[in-house]
């Protein structure tokens, strides 16, 4: 099915104002955005237009009742300077999973992919080429009913905007295990990218930062014993010769970077276990000297290496990052695939 997208290019690009060597993550936005609106049961009027403010009613239902979801993606350049995407079909599939859970309409894959491709092509010059940098893509959908009443909205807007970024975590991070607040329960929305998930994380993360930590490790809502996620990343631990990551059980986001890391590791012959992991098991492994690595994975962070974990007042200090086999392998392999310096044997790259 061919998608016709109306294109209205900006007359005044802002790219000349950007210092691509010194970009603070999420603060500089590219020239254009893609938009499509949903009403009367169908998606209408797909268009690319200059990035800018959108007009919202004070009674907008998304502002009051939280019907809002999003995705995170990146575009890169290959060795010939051509733009490419990493596993974009996975993103639209996950976004539609979020839409179902939040009583929102699914977005057709062809609209998502074609809008994404044309947007990135138009703003291709905004893709930075510095190691560790990329063009971050933010697709999001929100309810637009002009109505104050608790019900699923009938109208929605979907937008993609982009921004050049450098590394999300420029250095290894220190984390503290959260044993008071809860991120998600079974039956909730922890497995989808709902905006409210991140709003609820602000206070616990702020309190952790006040104590000198960069992020928190979320634990389960029943016993505060089993690890789940860390900030905006999925978690991995290397104990002995085994790579462990919490299994997807309804409270953990189905990370695309997580999924890719598991596939790379299995292809390289590593033993990978997806299962419940207790903090007691991690602490015992540390005491035995067999906790070799810990890191988070996510689109923004890629591989966020963990320097230390505070658990019940004790800091578990991990080996120096340069000595770690698994996280370094994953960072180098994924980074190479993103930019076509490493063979894409899995078919993950989509050329623009």
C-alpha positions as CSV (number, residue, x, y, z in Angstrom):
1,X,0.0,0.0,0.0
2,X,1.6,3.3,-1.1
3,X,1.5,6.1,1.4
4,X,1.2,9.7,0.2
5,X,2.9,12.1,2.5
6,X,2.5,15.9,2.2
7,X,5.9,17.5,2.6
8,X,6.4,21.1,3.8
9,X,10.1,21.9,4.2
10,X,11.4,24.6,6.4
11,X,12.7,27.7,4.7
12,X,15.3,28.3,7.5
13,X,17.4,25.4,8.6
14,X,19.0,25.7,12.1
15,X,21.7,23.1,11.4
16,X,24.4,25.8,11.0
17,X,23.9,26.7,14.7
18,X,24.8,23.2,16.0
19,X,28.2,22.2,17.4
20,X,28.0,18.5,16.7
21,X,31.1,17.9,18.9
22,X,29.3,19.2,22.0
23,X,25.7,18.0,22.1
24,X,23.8,17.6,25.3
25,X,21.4,14.7,25.0
26,X,17.9,15.6,24.1
27,X,18.3,19.4,23.9
28,X,18.8,20.1,20.1
29,X,16.0,19.3,17.6
30,X,16.2,18.8,13.9
31,X,14.4,20.8,11.3
32,X,11.3,18.7,10.6
33,X,8.8,16.3,12.2
34,X,6.3,13.8,10.8
35,X,2.6,14.0,11.9
36,X,-0.6,12.0,11.2
37,X,-3.9,12.3,13.0
38,X,-6.6,9.8,13.9
39,X,-10.3,10.6,13.8
40,X,-13.5,8.8,12.8
41,X,-11.7,5.5,13.0
42,X,-8.9,6.1,10.6
43,X,-5.5,7.7,10.3
44,X,-5.5,10.9,8.1
45,X,-3.3,13.6,6.6
46,X,0.2,12.2,7.0
47,X,2.6,15.1,6.6
48,X,6.2,16.3,7.2
49,X,6.4,19.9,8.4
50,X,8.9,22.1,10.2
51,X,9.6,21.2,13.8
52,X,7.7,23.5,16.0
53,X,5.1,24.0,18.7
54,X,1.7,22.3,18.5
55,X,-1.6,23.9,19.7
56,X,-3.2,22.0,22.6
57,X,-6.5,22.6,24.4
58,X,-6.4,22.9,28.2
59,X,-9.0,20.1,28.4
60,X,-6.9,17.7,26.2
61,X,-7.6,14.2,27.6
62,X,-3.9,13.1,27.4
63,X,-3.0,15.8,29.9
64,X,-5.5,14.6,32.4
65,X,-5.7,10.9,32.0
66,X,-2.3,9.8,30.7
67,X,-3.2,8.2,27.3
68,X,0.2,8.8,25.9
69,X,2.9,6.3,24.6
70,X,6.2,6.6,22.9
71,X,9.2,4.9,21.4
72,X,12.9,5.5,21.2
73,X,15.0,4.8,18.1
74,X,18.2,5.9,16.4
75,X,19.4,6.6,12.8
76,X,23.0,6.2,11.8
77,X,25.3,6.7,8.8
78,X,27.1,3.8,7.2
79,X,30.7,4.0,6.0
80,X,29.5,5.6,2.7
81,X,27.6,8.3,4.5
82,X,24.2,6.8,3.8
83,X,21.4,6.9,6.5
84,X,20.1,3.7,8.0
85,X,17.8,2.5,10.8
86,X,18.2,-0.3,13.4
87,X,15.3,-2.7,13.6
88,X,12.5,-0.2,13.1
89,X,9.8,-2.9,12.6
90,X,10.5,-4.0,16.2
91,X,9.6,-0.4,17.3
92,X,6.3,-0.2,15.5
93,X,5.4,-3.7,16.8
94,X,6.2,-2.6,20.4
95,X,4.4,0.7,19.9
96,X,1.2,-1.1,18.8
97,X,1.6,-3.4,21.9
98,X,1.6,-0.2,24.0
99,X,-1.4,1.2,22.1
100,X,-3.5,-2.0,22.7
101,X,-2.7,-1.8,26.5
102,X,-3.6,1.9,26.6
103,X,-6.8,1.6,24.6
104,X,-5.4,3.5,21.7
105,X,-5.6,2.8,18.0
106,X,-2.8,0.8,16.3
107,X,-0.7,2.7,13.8
108,X,-0.3,0.9,10.4
109,X,3.3,-0.3,9.9
110,X,3.4,1.2,6.4
111,X,2.6,4.7,7.7
112,X,5.2,4.4,10.5
113,X,8.0,3.1,8.3
114,X,7.3,5.5,5.3
115,X,7.0,8.5,7.6
116,X,10.2,7.5,9.4
117,X,12.2,7.0,6.2
118,X,11.1,10.2,4.6
119,X,11.7,12.2,7.7
120,X,15.2,10.8,8.2
121,X,16.0,11.3,4.5
122,X,15.0,15.0,4.6
123,X,17.1,15.6,7.8
124,X,19.9,13.3,6.9
125,X,22.5,16.0,7.4
126,X,21.5,16.1,11.1
127,X,22.9,12.6,11.7
128,X,26.2,13.0,13.6
129,X,29.1,10.8,12.8
130,X,31.2,11.1,16.0
131,X,31.7,7.7,17.7
132,X,28.9,7.1,20.1
133,X,26.6,9.6,18.5
134,X,23.4,9.2,16.4
135,X,20.2,10.9,15.4
136,X,17.7,10.0,18.1
137,X,14.1,9.4,16.8
138,X,11.1,10.0,19.1
139,X,7.8,8.6,17.8
140,X,4.9,9.3,20.2
141,X,1.1,9.1,20.3
142,X,-1.3,11.0,22.5
143,X,-5.0,11.4,23.0
144,X,-6.5,14.6,21.7
145,X,-10.2,14.6,22.7
146,X,-11.3,18.0,23.9
147,X,-13.2,16.4,26.8
148,X,-12.9,16.1,30.6
149,X,-14.2,12.7,31.4
150,X,-12.6,9.4,32.1
151,X,-13.0,7.4,28.9
152,X,-10.7,6.2,26.0
153,X,-10.2,9.1,23.6
154,X,-11.7,9.0,20.1
155,X,-9.0,11.2,18.6
156,X,-5.2,10.9,18.6
157,X,-2.1,12.5,17.2
158,X,1.1,10.6,16.2
159,X,4.3,12.6,15.8
160,X,8.0,11.7,15.1
161,X,10.6,14.3,15.8
162,X,14.4,13.8,15.8
163,X,17.4,15.2,17.6
164,X,21.2,14.6,17.2
165,X,22.7,13.1,20.4
166,X,26.0,12.0,21.9
167,X,26.3,9.3,24.6
168,X,23.5,9.1,27.1
169,X,25.9,8.0,29.9
170,X,29.4,9.3,29.1
171,X,30.9,7.3,32.0
172,X,30.1,4.1,34.0
173,X,27.3,4.7,36.4
174,X,26.7,3.9,40.1
175,X,23.3,2.6,41.1
176,X,21.3,1.9,44.3
177,X,18.8,-0.9,44.7
178,X,15.3,0.6,45.2
179,X,13.4,-1.1,48.1
180,X,10.7,1.4,48.8
181,X,9.1,2.5,45.6
182,X,7.7,0.2,42.9
183,X,7.9,0.7,39.1
184,X,5.3,-2.0,38.0
185,X,3.1,-4.9,39.1
186,X,1.8,-7.8,37.1
187,X,-1.4,-6.7,35.3
188,X,-0.1,-3.1,35.0
189,X,1.7,-1.3,32.2
190,X,5.3,-2.0,33.1
191,X,5.8,-3.9,29.9
192,X,4.8,-1.0,27.6
193,X,6.3,2.4,27.0
194,X,3.5,4.5,28.6
195,X,4.5,8.0,29.5
196,X,3.2,7.6,33.1
197,X,5.8,4.9,33.8
198,X,8.5,7.5,33.5
199,X,6.6,10.2,35.5
200,X,6.4,7.8,38.4
201,X,10.1,7.2,38.3
202,X,11.1,10.8,38.8
203,X,11.0,11.1,42.6
204,X,12.8,7.8,43.4
205,X,15.5,8.6,40.9
206,X,15.9,12.1,42.3
207,X,16.2,10.7,45.8
208,X,18.9,8.3,44.6
209,X,20.8,11.1,43.0
210,X,20.6,13.1,46.2
211,X,22.5,10.2,47.8
212,X,25.2,10.4,45.1
213,X,24.0,7.6,42.8
214,X,23.3,8.0,39.0
215,X,20.3,5.6,38.8
216,X,18.3,3.0,40.7
217,X,17.7,-0.7,40.2
218,X,14.0,-1.4,40.4
219,X,13.0,-4.5,42.3
220,X,9.7,-6.5,42.2
221,X,6.7,-5.0,43.9
222,X,5.9,-8.0,46.1
223,X,9.2,-8.8,47.9
224,X,11.6,-6.1,46.8
225,X,14.0,-8.9,46.1
226,X,14.1,-9.6,42.4
227,X,15.8,-7.2,40.0
228,X,13.8,-5.7,37.1
229,X,15.1,-2.7,35.3
230,X,17.5,0.2,36.0
231,X,16.3,3.6,35.0
232,X,15.5,3.5,31.3
233,X,17.5,0.3,30.7
234,X,17.1,-3.5,30.9
235,X,19.6,-5.2,33.2
236,X,22.3,-7.9,32.6
237,X,24.7,-9.5,35.0
238,X,27.7,-11.8,34.4
239,X,28.2,-14.4,37.1
240,X,31.0,-16.8,36.4
241,X,30.6,-17.9,32.8
242,X,26.9,-17.2,32.6
243,X,25.1,-14.0,31.4
244,X,21.9,-13.4,33.3
245,X,19.0,-11.0,32.5
246,X,15.5,-10.8,34.1
247,X,12.9,-12.6,32.1
248,X,10.0,-10.7,30.4
249,X,7.1,-11.4,32.8
250,X,4.7,-8.5,32.3
251,X,6.5,-5.9,34.4
252,X,9.6,-5.4,32.3
253,X,9.9,-3.5,29.0
254,X,10.6,-5.7,26.0
255,X,13.8,-3.9,25.1
256,X,14.9,-4.1,21.5
257,X,18.6,-3.6,22.5
258,X,18.1,-6.3,25.1
259,X,16.8,-8.7,22.5
260,X,19.6,-7.9,20.2
261,X,22.2,-8.4,22.9
262,X,20.9,-11.8,23.8
263,X,21.0,-12.8,20.1
264,X,24.6,-11.6,19.7
265,X,25.7,-13.4,22.8
266,X,24.1,-16.7,21.9
267,X,25.6,-16.4,18.4
268,X,29.1,-15.9,20.0
269,X,28.6,-19.0,22.2
270,X,27.9,-17.4,25.5
271,X,25.5,-19.1,28.0
272,X,22.5,-16.8,28.5
273,X,19.8,-17.3,31.1
274,X,16.5,-15.3,31.1
275,X,15.0,-15.8,34.6
276,X,14.2,-14.2,37.9
277,X,17.4,-12.9,39.5
278,X,17.5,-12.0,43.2
279,X,19.7,-9.3,44.7
280,X,20.8,-12.0,47.3
281,X,22.2,-14.1,44.4
282,X,24.1,-11.0,43.0
283,X,25.5,-10.1,46.4
284,X,26.6,-13.7,47.1
285,X,28.3,-13.8,43.7
286,X,30.1,-10.6,44.5
287,X,31.3,-12.0,47.9
288,X,32.6,-15.1,46.0
289,X,34.4,-12.9,43.5
290,X,32.5,-14.2,40.5
291,X,30.3,-11.1,39.7
292,X,32.3,-10.1,36.6
293,X,30.0,-7.5,34.9
294,X,26.8,-5.6,35.2
295,X,25.2,-3.3,32.7
296,X,22.0,-1.8,31.3
297,X,20.9,-1.9,27.7
298,X,18.6,0.5,25.9
299,X,18.3,2.6,22.8
300,X,19.6,5.8,24.4
301,X,22.3,4.3,26.5
302,X,23.2,1.3,24.2
303,X,25.4,-0.3,26.9
304,X,25.4,1.5,30.3
305,X,28.3,-0.1,32.2
306,X,27.6,-0.2,36.0
307,X,30.6,0.7,38.2
308,X,29.0,-0.1,41.5
309,X,25.7,-1.3,43.1
310,X,24.6,-0.2,46.5
311,X,22.6,-3.0,48.2
312,X,21.4,-2.6,51.8
313,X,24.0,0.0,52.5
314,X,26.9,-1.9,51.0
315,X,28.6,-0.8,47.8
316,X,29.4,-3.7,45.4
317,X,32.3,-2.4,43.4
318,X,32.6,-4.2,40.0
319,X,35.8,-4.8,38.0
320,X,37.3,-2.0,35.9
321,X,35.2,-1.6,32.7
322,X,38.2,-2.1,30.4
323,X,38.6,-5.6,31.8
324,X,35.0,-6.7,31.1
325,X,34.5,-9.1,28.2
326,X,30.7,-9.1,27.7
327,X,29.7,-5.5,27.9
328,X,32.7,-4.4,25.8
329,X,31.9,-7.0,23.2
330,X,28.3,-5.9,23.0
331,X,29.1,-2.2,22.8
332,X,31.6,-2.8,20.0
333,X,29.4,-5.2,18.1
334,X,26.2,-3.2,18.2
335,X,28.1,0.0,17.5
336,X,29.7,-1.6,14.5
337,X,26.4,-3.0,13.2
338,X,24.8,0.5,13.6
339,X,27.3,2.0,11.3
340,X,28.0,-1.0,9.0
341,X,31.5,-1.5,10.3
342,X,30.5,-5.0,11.6
343,X,28.6,-7.4,9.3
344,X,24.9,-7.3,9.9
345,X,24.4,-11.1,9.9
346,X,21.0,-10.8,11.5
347,X,19.4,-8.5,8.9
348,X,18.7,-5.8,11.4
349,X,19.7,-2.7,9.4
350,X,17.1,-0.9,7.2
351,X,18.7,1.4,4.6
352,X,17.0,4.7,3.8
